[in-house]
Amino acid sequence: MDKQDILLSKKLISSYKERLENEIINRSNKLRIPQKISQEIIDNNSEINELRIILKTLEKTRSSIVES
């Protein structure tokens, strides 16, 4: 994986994560779920948490490539 691949992957994953978060917020608003609870749902969502881990890994990989 080169630097451009990592940047593109990071951008796509970030975009997907934001869409998921927005979907949770929008549905919570429609159901009149308090903001605090909808934030807890986002924080505890396994898919979003997995995406966060992947993004951190990509950042570390990108950093190591830049240093090389």
PyMOL commands that set and color helices and strands:
alter all, ss='L'
color gray80, all
select helices_A, chain A and resi 3-30+35-44+46-67
alter helices_A, ss='H'
color red, helices_A
deselect
rebuild
show_as cartoon
